[in-house]
Amino acid sequence: MKEDLICRLYRTTPDQIVSMLFFDPALAYKFTLKRSLKRLQGSIGENDTFGTQQHAPLLDVEIPD
């Protein structure tokens, strides 16, 4: 997966990407973005501890065979 695709899908800039890698144990591609909120993970008011609501922009990405 390319950095420019992630930036376009998530409306961010390359400096907001912390890591991008293929995660062999899960046969999955993983990337980490800096948190947009200034709240600590799991703190009061934090609304996405595991990032599980963040997959929707990837639904239309075609993965080549």
Sequence and secondary structure as in RCSB ss.txt:
>XXXX:A:sequence
MKEDLICRLYRTTPDQIVSMLFFDPALAYKFTLKRSLKRLQGSIGENDTFGTQQHAPLLDVEIPD
>XXXX:A:secstr
  HHHHHHHTT  GGGEEEEEEEGGGTEEEEEE  SSSS TTSTT   TT GGG GGGTT     
